[in-house]
Amino acid sequence: MTELTNPNVTPKEVPVVQDLASSVQPTRMLAIAFKKSQMIREDDGLLVKDVPMLAAGTWTDSAVQTALNYPERTLSKYAANWSDMSGWARHAGSVPRDATDKVAELRNPRFQDGAVMGDIFIHGYTQKSRDMIELVKRRLISMVSVEHTGDERYNTSTRQLEAETLNFSGFAFVNKGACKLCRINETPQVSVSELVVAPQVVQENTMELKELKARVDELSRRLAEQPVVVPTPVNELAIDNSALLAAQAQAQAANDKIATLEVQLKQAMSQPAPVVVAEKKIVEHVEPSVIHDRRNGTIRMN
């Protein structure tokens, strides 16, 4: 499948389904019935004229499984916007396609009678292509399915998603598709005009939505059955901190005493030193006496 040009939208593969509510978003596949008079042999190939590739209406794809409305104005504007007109024996899905799966090509895409129309040429160059010719001729393959991307918007008046732009990237032959008008070798169950006039309703009863609702209901039921849990008040633990308080009190008293002593010390250091007067001592003067010892011939003082 050719790489799609719009990176904001995931590619979709939409097989053409038998009822009006079926639709595809990423890659749409819409089949239409072909009359034998529309089939023309060309060399080894087969040309099928005037094939409705995508009709106006609301369709749900098999990949995304969401309904999407295709207004005529969008189909008319983008009918010729094909980045790749290859026709494949199958959609890519989870298994990549090889070159031999390319069995046909689309010619002259156009908007006509409320649908994107085109001529399909099955070339017959490969065994798969020759097999496809026989399957189409024998009405064993009855549908084609386009692959496209594009912008989508929600229409608040119709309450459904609408295709705003379309970029076609090829198509595939399928056994079952999303469009009542996109069949090969069958008479269309509904005409294009009838389909456009009919009210377009979004299919909401998909299995995915039903399963989701059932899951929500189950969870709601379980939640309602759960007993109401009342929180039990927890008593605070009683802590004996009397020893800590006594120690803090003693420390505070010691700090207060130290502060008081510091104040007293500063006051004492700021006062001038007292004057010390030495006592006056009275020394009596005693006259020395001289003794003359005549016997020895010496003189000494006493």
C-alpha positions as CSV (number, residue, x, y, z in Angstrom):
1,M,0.0,0.0,0.0
2,T,1.4,3.4,-0.9
3,E,2.4,5.7,2.1
4,L,-0.5,8.0,2.8
5,T,0.1,11.8,2.7
6,N,-1.8,12.8,5.8
7,P,0.3,11.9,9.0
8,N,-2.5,12.9,11.3
9,V,-4.9,10.1,10.4
10,T,-4.2,6.4,10.8
11,P,-4.7,4.4,7.5
12,K,-7.8,2.4,7.6
13,E,-8.9,-0.7,5.7
14,V,-12.7,-0.9,5.1
15,P,-14.2,-4.0,3.5
16,V,-17.5,-3.3,1.9
17,V,-20.3,-4.5,4.2
18,Q,-23.8,-5.5,3.3
19,D,-25.7,-3.1,5.5
20,L,-26.0,0.7,5.5
21,A,-24.6,1.1,9.0
22,S,-21.2,-0.5,8.1
23,S,-18.4,2.0,7.6
24,V,-14.7,2.4,7.8
25,Q,-12.5,5.3,8.7
26,P,-8.8,4.7,8.0
27,T,-9.1,2.6,4.8
28,R,-12.5,2.3,3.3
29,M,-13.7,-0.6,1.1
30,L,-16.9,-0.1,-0.9
31,A,-18.1,-2.6,-3.5
32,I,-20.7,-2.3,-6.3
33,A,-22.3,-4.7,-8.7
34,F,-21.1,-5.1,-12.2
35,K,-23.1,-6.2,-15.2
36,K,-21.6,-8.5,-17.8
37,S,-22.0,-5.8,-20.4
38,Q,-19.6,-3.7,-18.3
39,M,-16.8,-6.2,-18.7
40,I,-14.5,-5.9,-21.7
41,R,-11.6,-8.2,-22.7
42,E,-8.4,-6.3,-23.4
43,D,-5.6,-8.5,-24.6
44,D,-4.9,-10.8,-21.6
45,G,-6.7,-8.5,-19.2
46,L,-10.3,-7.6,-18.3
47,L,-11.7,-4.1,-18.1
48,V,-14.6,-3.5,-15.8
49,K,-16.4,-0.2,-16.5
50,D,-18.1,2.2,-14.2
51,V,-17.3,0.7,-10.8
52,P,-18.6,2.6,-7.8
53,M,-15.5,2.7,-5.5
54,L,-17.0,4.7,-2.7
55,A,-20.6,5.9,-2.4
56,A,-22.1,8.6,-0.3
57,G,-23.5,7.3,3.0
58,T,-22.4,6.1,6.4
59,W,-20.1,3.1,6.6
60,T,-18.2,1.3,9.4
61,D,-14.8,-0.3,8.6
62,S,-13.4,-3.6,9.9
63,A,-10.2,-2.1,11.2
64,V,-11.2,0.9,13.3
65,Q,-14.9,-0.2,13.7
66,T,-16.2,3.3,13.9
67,A,-19.0,4.7,11.6
68,L,-18.0,7.6,9.2
69,N,-20.3,9.5,7.0
70,Y,-19.2,10.4,3.4
71,P,-21.0,13.5,2.2
72,E,-21.4,14.0,-1.5
73,R,-19.5,17.3,-1.3
74,T,-16.4,15.5,0.0
75,L,-16.6,12.7,-2.5
76,S,-17.1,15.2,-5.4
77,K,-14.1,17.3,-4.3
78,Y,-11.6,14.4,-3.7
79,A,-12.8,11.8,-6.2
80,A,-9.6,12.2,-8.3
81,N,-7.3,12.5,-5.4
82,W,-5.4,9.2,-5.7
83,S,-1.8,8.8,-4.6
84,D,-1.8,5.2,-5.8
85,M,-4.4,3.6,-8.1
86,S,-3.1,0.0,-7.7
87,G,-5.6,-2.8,-7.2
88,W,-4.6,-5.6,-4.8
89,A,-5.7,-9.1,-4.3
90,R,-6.2,-8.4,-0.6
91,H,-5.7,-5.7,2.0
92,A,-2.3,-5.5,3.7
93,G,-3.6,-6.1,7.2
94,S,-0.9,-7.6,9.5
95,V,0.9,-9.4,6.7
96,P,2.7,-7.2,4.1
97,R,1.8,-7.6,0.5
98,D,4.2,-8.6,-2.2
99,A,4.4,-7.4,-5.8
100,T,2.3,-10.4,-7.1
101,D,-0.6,-9.2,-5.0
102,K,-0.9,-6.2,-7.3
103,V,-3.4,-7.6,-9.8
104,A,-5.2,-4.5,-11.2
105,E,-5.3,-0.8,-11.6
106,L,-7.9,1.9,-11.5
107,R,-8.5,4.2,-14.5
108,N,-10.4,7.4,-14.8
109,P,-11.5,8.0,-11.2
110,R,-14.4,10.5,-11.1
111,F,-17.4,11.6,-9.2
112,Q,-20.6,10.3,-10.8
113,D,-24.2,9.6,-9.5
114,G,-23.3,10.3,-5.9
115,A,-20.2,8.1,-5.8
116,V,-16.6,7.9,-6.6
117,M,-16.5,5.9,-9.9
118,G,-13.7,4.4,-11.9
119,D,-12.8,1.7,-14.4
120,I,-10.9,-1.3,-13.1
121,F,-8.4,-3.0,-15.4
122,I,-7.3,-6.5,-14.2
123,H,-4.1,-6.9,-16.2
124,G,-3.7,-10.7,-16.2
125,Y,0.1,-10.5,-16.2
126,T,0.6,-12.8,-13.2
127,Q,-1.1,-15.9,-12.0
128,K,-2.9,-14.1,-9.2
129,S,-4.2,-11.5,-11.7
130,R,-5.4,-14.2,-14.1
131,D,-7.1,-16.0,-11.1
132,M,-8.8,-12.7,-10.2
133,I,-10.2,-12.4,-13.7
134,E,-11.8,-15.8,-13.5
135,L,-13.1,-15.1,-10.0
136,V,-14.7,-11.9,-11.1
137,K,-16.2,-13.4,-14.3
138,R,-17.6,-16.3,-12.3
139,R,-19.0,-14.0,-9.6
140,L,-16.9,-15.5,-6.9
141,I,-15.5,-12.1,-6.0
142,S,-18.2,-9.5,-5.7
143,M,-16.7,-6.5,-4.0
144,V,-13.9,-4.0,-4.0
145,S,-12.8,-1.9,-1.1
146,V,-10.9,1.4,-1.3
147,E,-8.0,2.4,1.0
148,H,-7.8,6.0,2.1
149,T,-6.9,8.5,4.8
150,G,-8.2,12.0,5.5
151,D,-9.4,14.5,8.0
152,E,-12.6,13.8,9.9
153,R,-14.9,16.1,11.9
154,Y,-17.8,15.7,14.2
155,N,-21.1,17.2,12.9
156,T,-23.0,18.4,15.9
157,S,-26.3,18.7,13.9
158,T,-26.2,15.1,12.6
159,R,-24.3,13.8,15.6
160,Q,-21.9,11.8,13.6
161,L,-18.3,11.8,12.2
162,E,-17.9,13.1,8.7
163,A,-15.1,12.7,6.2
164,E,-13.7,16.2,5.6
165,T,-10.9,15.3,3.2
166,L,-9.9,12.1,1.3
167,N,-6.6,10.7,0.0
168,F,-7.1,7.5,-1.8
169,S,-4.1,5.1,-1.9
170,G,-5.4,2.1,-3.7
171,F,-8.1,-0.6,-3.4
172,A,-8.5,-4.4,-2.9
173,F,-10.8,-7.1,-4.0
174,V,-12.7,-8.5,-1.0
175,N,-15.4,-11.0,-0.2
176,K,-17.4,-8.6,2.1
177,G,-17.3,-4.8,2.2
178,A,-18.9,-1.8,3.9
179,C,-20.9,-0.4,1.1
180,K,-24.1,-1.7,-0.3
181,L,-23.4,-0.1,-3.7
182,C,-19.9,-1.4,-4.2
183,R,-20.4,-4.9,-5.6
184,I,-19.1,-6.9,-8.6
185,N,-21.4,-9.1,-10.7
186,E,-24.4,-8.3,-8.5
187,T,-27.3,-6.0,-8.7
188,P,-27.0,-3.2,-6.1
189,Q,-29.4,-3.7,-3.2
190,V,-29.8,0.1,-3.0
191,S,-29.5,2.8,-5.6
192,V,-27.1,5.7,-5.0
193,S,-30.0,8.2,-5.0
194,E,-31.9,6.1,-2.4
195,L,-28.8,5.9,-0.3
196,V,-28.3,9.6,-0.3
197,V,-31.9,10.5,0.5
198,A,-32.1,7.9,3.3
199,P,-31.4,9.2,6.8
200,Q,-27.8,8.5,7.7
201,V,-27.5,7.0,11.2
202,V,-24.3,6.3,13.0
203,Q,-24.1,2.7,14.0
204,E,-23.5,2.7,17.7
205,N,-24.3,-0.9,18.6
206,T,-20.9,-2.3,17.8
207,M,-19.5,-5.2,19.8
208,E,-16.7,-3.0,21.1
209,L,-19.1,-0.4,22.5
210,K,-21.4,-3.1,24.0
211,E,-18.5,-4.8,25.7
212,L,-17.3,-1.4,27.0
213,K,-20.7,-0.6,28.4
214,A,-21.0,-4.0,30.0
215,R,-17.6,-3.6,31.6
216,V,-18.6,-0.2,33.0
217,D,-21.9,-1.7,34.4
218,E,-20.0,-4.6,36.0
219,L,-17.5,-2.2,37.7
220,S,-20.3,0.0,38.9
221,R,-22.1,-3.0,40.4
222,R,-18.9,-4.2,42.1
223,L,-18.3,-0.7,43.5
224,A,-21.8,-0.5,44.9
225,E,-21.5,-3.8,46.6
226,Q,-18.3,-2.8,48.4
227,P,-19.0,-2.1,52.2
228,V,-18.5,1.4,53.4
229,V,-15.4,1.5,55.4
230,V,-15.5,4.0,58.4
231,P,-12.0,5.0,59.4
232,T,-11.2,4.0,63.0
233,P,-9.7,6.8,65.1
234,V,-6.2,6.0,66.3
235,N,-5.3,7.1,69.9
236,E,-2.1,9.1,70.1
237,L,0.7,7.3,72.0
238,A,1.4,8.8,75.5
239,I,5.0,9.8,75.7
240,D,6.7,10.4,79.2
241,N,9.0,13.4,78.5
242,S,9.3,14.6,82.1
243,A,13.0,13.7,82.2
244,L,13.6,15.6,79.0
245,L,11.8,18.7,80.4
246,A,13.8,18.5,83.7
247,A,17.1,18.4,81.7
248,Q,16.0,21.3,79.6
249,A,15.1,23.3,82.7
250,Q,18.5,22.6,84.3
251,A,20.3,23.6,81.1
252,Q,18.3,26.8,81.0
253,A,19.2,27.6,84.7
254,A,22.8,27.0,84.0
255,N,22.7,29.3,81.0
256,D,21.0,32.0,83.0
257,K,23.7,31.8,85.7
258,I,26.4,32.0,83.2
259,A,24.8,35.1,81.7
260,T,24.5,36.7,85.1
261,L,28.2,36.1,85.9
262,E,29.2,37.5,82.5
263,V,27.3,40.7,83.3
264,Q,29.0,41.0,86.8
265,L,32.4,40.4,85.2
266,K,31.9,43.1,82.6
267,Q,30.7,45.5,85.4
268,A,33.8,44.8,87.5
269,M,36.2,45.3,84.6
270,S,34.6,48.6,83.7
271,Q,35.3,50.2,87.2
272,P,38.7,52.0,87.8
273,A,41.2,50.2,90.1
274,P,41.3,51.6,93.8
275,V,44.4,53.8,94.9
276,V,46.7,52.0,97.3
277,V,48.6,54.3,99.8
278,A,51.7,52.7,101.3
279,E,52.1,53.2,105.1
280,K,54.9,55.6,106.2
281,K,57.5,53.9,108.4
282,I,59.4,55.9,110.9
283,V,63.1,54.8,111.2
284,E,64.8,55.9,114.4
285,H,68.4,57.1,113.9
286,V,70.7,55.5,116.4
287,E,74.1,57.0,116.7
288,P,76.8,54.3,116.5
289,S,79.3,53.9,119.4
290,V,82.9,53.5,118.8
291,I,84.8,51.2,121.1
292,H,88.7,51.5,121.4
293,D,90.3,48.4,122.6
294,R,93.7,49.6,123.8
295,R,94.8,46.2,124.9
296,N,94.5,44.8,121.5
297,G,95.1,48.1,119.7
298,T,91.8,47.8,117.8
299,I,88.8,50.0,117.2
300,R,85.2,48.7,116.6
301,M,81.8,50.2,116.3
302,N,78.9,49.0,118.4
